[in-house]
């Protein structure tokens, strides 16, 4: 069954998505798929094929490199094993300007400040309700909302955020509350820019934009 998946769509003419729960062998299929793709490229006349193999963590890159060396021998040198974020960072930095990535503790501090300084809209009761929401949610939840819901999904307008499903976030937000979160985001981005730092979500979005354009 795994061998069939290794060879399915391995001609490189389009994407292939393999789904499976943890421990079902997805990584094994990916590693052997590299070998098959190298073979197909050589048969197609590519003398020195190159393959980019991405993972999520540095620990996984080291393990993948070791397994590929065992599987491919000398051909392992043809495979560039990196984290997806490392690739995104290189693409984002291609414009020439250095990008300093903010640590999570710094992002949390900026969110806390942004909740105090955000220019909230509405009457006094609505503003009070929004600030009460911020207190109830806490800065960690707010930061994850800004980065994991808004930035990670490429949402750049309040109307789009109002319509977002926010699956998995557990705590529902009304339109008034979302409007408040959006104002916090605006101030958060201003503070982040003033600190001359960026978040990983901004790095990924920048890389996606560069390769798309």
Rosetta blueprint (number, residue, H / E / L):
1 X L
2 X H
3 X H
4 X H
5 X H
6 X H
7 X H
8 X L
9 X L
10 X L
11 X L
12 X L
13 X L
14 X L
15 X L
16 X L
17 X L
18 X L
19 X L
20 X L
21 X L
22 X L
23 X L
24 X L
25 X L
26 X H
27 X H
28 X H
29 X H
30 X H
31 X H
32 X H
33 X H
34 X H
35 X H
36 X H
37 X H
38 X H
39 X H
40 X H
41 X H
42 X H
43 X H
44 X L
45 X L
46 X L
47 X L
48 X L
49 X L
50 X L
51 X E
52 X E
53 X E
54 X E
55 X E
56 X L
57 X L
58 X H
59 X H
60 X H
61 X H
62 X H
63 X H
64 X H
65 X H
66 X H
67 X H
68 X H
69 X H
70 X H
71 X H
72 X H
73 X H
74 X H
75 X H
76 X H
77 X H
78 X H
79 X E
80 X E
81 X E
82 X E
83 X E
84 X H
85 X H
86 X H
87 X H
88 X H
89 X H
90 X H
91 X H
92 X H
93 X H
94 X H
95 X H
96 X L
97 X L
98 X L
99 X L
100 X L
101 X E
102 X L
103 X L
104 X H
105 X H
106 X H
107 X H
108 X H
109 X H
110 X H
111 X H
112 X H
113 X H
114 X H
115 X H
116 X H
117 X H
118 X L
119 X L
120 X L
121 X L
122 X L
123 X L
124 X H
125 X H
126 X H
127 X H
128 X H
129 X H
130 X H
131 X H
132 X H
133 X H
134 X H
135 X H
136 X H
137 X H
138 X H
139 X H
140 X H
141 X H
142 X H
143 X H
144 X H
145 X H
146 X H
147 X H
148 X H
149 X H
150 X H
151 X H
152 X L
153 X L
154 X L
155 X L
156 X L
157 X L
158 X H
159 X H
160 X H
161 X H
162 X H
163 X H
164 X L
165 X L
166 X L
167 X L
168 X L
169 X L
170 X L
171 X L
172 X L
173 X L
174 X L
175 X H
176 X H
177 X H
178 X H
179 X H
180 X H
181 X H
182 X H
183 X H
184 X H
185 X H
186 X H
187 X H
188 X H
189 X H
190 X H
191 X H
192 X H
193 X H
194 X H
195 X L
196 X L
197 X L
198 X E
199 X L
200 X H
201 X H
202 X H
203 X H
204 X H
205 X H
206 X H
207 X H
208 X H
209 X H
210 X H
211 X H
212 X H
213 X L
